[in-house]
Amino acid sequence: MNFSLIFQTLITGLAIGGIYSLMAVGYSLIFSILNFSNFAYGMVIMLASFMGYFAMSKLHVGMGIALFLAMVGAGTLSFFNERVAYSSLRKRHAPPLYFMISAMGTSIFLENMVYATIGSQYNAYPQIFAVPTIKIFGASLGKMDLFAIIFSIIAIYILNYFIQHTRTGISIRAASYDSTVAEINGVNLGAVIGLVFILAGLFAGISGVFLGIKYMAYPNMGWITNKAYVAAVIGGLGSLPGAVVGGIILGVLESFVSVYVSSTLRDVFSFGTLIIFLVFMPSGLFGKYLEEKV
Amino acid sequence: MYIQGILILCMINAISAVGLAVFTGFTGLMSLGHAAFMAVGAYTCAIATKTFGIPFFIALPMAALMAGLVSLVIGIPTLRAKLRSDYFTIATLGFGEAMRVLLENLPITNGARGMAGLARFSVLPTVFLIFVIVVFFTKNFIFSRYGRMAIAIREDHIAAEMAGINLFQVRLRSLFFSAACAGIGGALMAHHIRFIQPNMFTNVQSTLLTATVVAGGMGSITGPIIAAFIFVMVPEVLRVAEMWRLVAYGALLVAIMVLRPQGIMGYREFSINGIIRYFRNLGTKQDKGGTVS
């Protein structure tokens, strides 16, 4: 066992884990309020990645503006996703299965729309840093990865502050605790849910751009975003600290499996972990397990 | 010959869809991994007939059995744990993908290159016969005690459990049945196209099956059959590209959930008597309208 390889693997794992965390936060936010898994979220991230790509390569704007545009675009998309696909289901109290089918439908629709209009090729973002890596104790770390980790930490911190300390944040928490009682107490449920989807969309925008810079933008990205869902389950769906911890654990685990076991089995391993967690610890590390209401 | 091919494809899809209808429509759990069971059936049948020279009519039940047994691998742990339905769905999604990776790396399946040169056993009369048998079994399954229990679970699983129904057993049984149907569908598909590779059984295939069941109506057998025929025939007739088909299916799923969650048929079944009754009622309504005016 050589130490520097272990350290390098750890660093690589943390870099991808940071992005998993960012995406898992979005899944968790939506789950906490609507109590279902929004599989369409992955496609919002994919589209955000494309928005960032087009902003940078076609409009030739800097990364900051591209990030901003992707966040606005993904937020809007996420909002309309809720209004079109879920709000009428919510109003007639449809069972979670219907929400999931609707989410699956949205996801298939968006993914294949991209295949049909933009095409299936991989689109690389332009180079951002002239010297892309720095050395930390002999391990190389992409400057972009470092930036992504720092930016993710700041974004998650702001989100946490918003939810814990502002008036709107309190109404979000109230709605996620019990939506009916929150509504009776004067919370505008429709607005709060719309806001949660916009917040999740903003996170989709950030993670989409970072993912695109790291792995390029392509329509089949849903496969990576599904792993963010795995991360959210490990941490406990509906819990924000859980999403962060779950993302980092999954990123590091995957990176070790692909270095020391086999990179083809990495995805099997991730989903094996998912199934083990679902069966033995359905509430994850930090979450609460909610039985489905009939 | 061309029309025969489409009919065969319709019936193969209908067989798999009927299987999934028993599971999704009658226990309320959604699976996104049924392509894996089709793959298991297809590979079992192909290996049995091509590598070991076993006759097709023995290999086909073997394929069904094998798919059923594989379904227990995912079914026993997840159904015993009584997962929420979305957790179960994501577990089946992961399982389907794991299965495909496995097929790509096993020596007996010839890896990602797939198996070519399979004999053409899925001719129209054979497929039709198997289709009829499967539908007959499904109908009997649904109208048996187990079918009734499954419906009770779908409607309210807590109440069903309190009434003494073993949730795990009933769900597992319908999963086994649906996997076996998917296995038969896969086996027929293998001997219709005469070439299989792991790439044919992705989660897109699973999603299409689910879309078929949802569009046909969860809780109906004839609904998904009609939907399977429509889903194969309409794109054939219109000759649209694969991607636009999927775009339309996605939009259709959302539209169905928002506008008509019961699908084409809802809980009802398609029958000749039903049509006659429908038109007779139509007639009486019009007559009434006439007398009023």
Boltz contact constraints between the chains, C-beta under 6 A:
constraints:
  - contact:
      token1: [A, 36]
      token2: [B, 86]
      max_distance: 6.0
  - contact:
      token1: [A, 37]
      token2: [B, 86]
      max_distance: 6.0
  - contact:
      token1: [A, 85]
      token2: [B, 254]
      max_distance: 6.0
  - contact:
      token1: [A, 88]
      token2: [B, 258]
      max_distance: 6.0
  - contact:
      token1: [A, 96]
      token2: [B, 85]
      max_distance: 6.0
  - contact:
      token1: [A, 97]
      token2: [B, 28]
      max_distance: 6.0
  - contact:
      token1: [A, 97]
      token2: [B, 30]
      max_distance: 6.0
  - contact:
      token1: [A, 97]
      token2: [B, 85]
      max_distance: 6.0
  - contact:
      token1: [A, 98]
      token2: [B, 257]
      max_distance: 6.0
  - contact:
      token1: [A, 98]
      token2: [B, 261]
      max_distance: 6.0
  - contact:
      token1: [A, 100]
      token2: [B, 86]
      max_distance: 6.0
  - contact:
      token1: [A, 101]
      token2: [B, 214]
      max_distance: 6.0
  - contact:
      token1: [A, 101]
      token2: [B, 253]
      max_distance: 6.0
  - contact:
      token1: [A, 101]
      token2: [B, 257]
      max_distance: 6.0
  - contact:
      token1: [A, 102]
      token2: [B, 254]
      max_distance: 6.0
  - contact:
      token1: [A, 102]
      token2: [B, 257]
      max_distance: 6.0
  - contact:
      token1: [A, 105]
      token2: [B, 250]
      max_distance: 6.0
  - contact:
      token1: [A, 105]
      token2: [B, 253]
      max_distance: 6.0
  - contact:
      token1: [A, 105]
      token2: [B, 254]
      max_distance: 6.0
  - contact:
      token1: [A, 106]
      token2: [B, 254]
      max_distance: 6.0
  - contact:
      token1: [A, 108]
      token2: [B, 207]
      max_distance: 6.0
  - contact:
      token1: [A, 108]
      token2: [B, 246]
      max_distance: 6.0
  - contact:
      token1: [A, 108]
      token2: [B, 250]
      max_distance: 6.0
  - contact:
      token1: [A, 109]
      token2: [B, 247]
      max_distance: 6.0
  - contact:
      token1: [A, 109]
      token2: [B, 250]
      max_distance: 6.0
  - contact:
      token1: [A, 109]
      token2: [B, 251]
      max_distance: 6.0
  - contact:
      token1: [A, 112]
      token2: [B, 243]
      max_distance: 6.0
  - contact:
      token1: [A, 112]
      token2: [B, 246]
      max_distance: 6.0
  - contact:
      token1: [A, 112]
      token2: [B, 247]
      max_distance: 6.0
  - contact:
      token1: [A, 113]
      token2: [B, 247]
      max_distance: 6.0
  - contact:
      token1: [A, 115]
      token2: [B, 243]
      max_distance: 6.0
  - contact:
      token1: [A, 116]
      token2: [B, 243]
      max_distance: 6.0
  - contact:
      token1: [A, 116]
      token2: [B, 244]
      max_distance: 6.0
  - contact:
      token1: [A, 116]
      token2: [B, 247]
      max_distance: 6.0
  - contact:
      token1: [A, 268]
      token2: [B, 98]
      max_distance: 6.0
  - contact:
      token1: [A, 268]
      token2: [B, 101]
      max_distance: 6.0
  - contact:
      token1: [A, 271]
      token2: [B, 94]
      max_distance: 6.0
  - contact:
      token1: [A, 271]
      token2: [B, 98]
      max_distance: 6.0
  - contact:
      token1: [A, 274]
      token2: [B, 94]
      max_distance: 6.0
  - contact:
      token1: [A, 275]
      token2: [B, 91]
      max_distance: 6.0
  - contact:
      token1: [A, 278]
      token2: [B, 83]
      max_distance: 6.0
  - contact:
      token1: [A, 278]
      token2: [B, 87]
      max_distance: 6.0
  - contact:
      token1: [A, 278]
      token2: [B, 91]
      max_distance: 6.0
  - contact:
      token1: [A, 279]
      token2: [B, 77]
      max_distance: 6.0
  - contact:
      token1: [A, 279]
      token2: [B, 81]
      max_distance: 6.0
  - contact:
      token1: [A, 292]
      token2: [B, 84]
      max_distance: 6.0
  - contact:
      token1: [A, 294]
      token2: [B, 156]
      max_distance: 6.0
  - contact:
      token1: [A, 294]
      token2: [B, 158]
      max_distance: 6.0
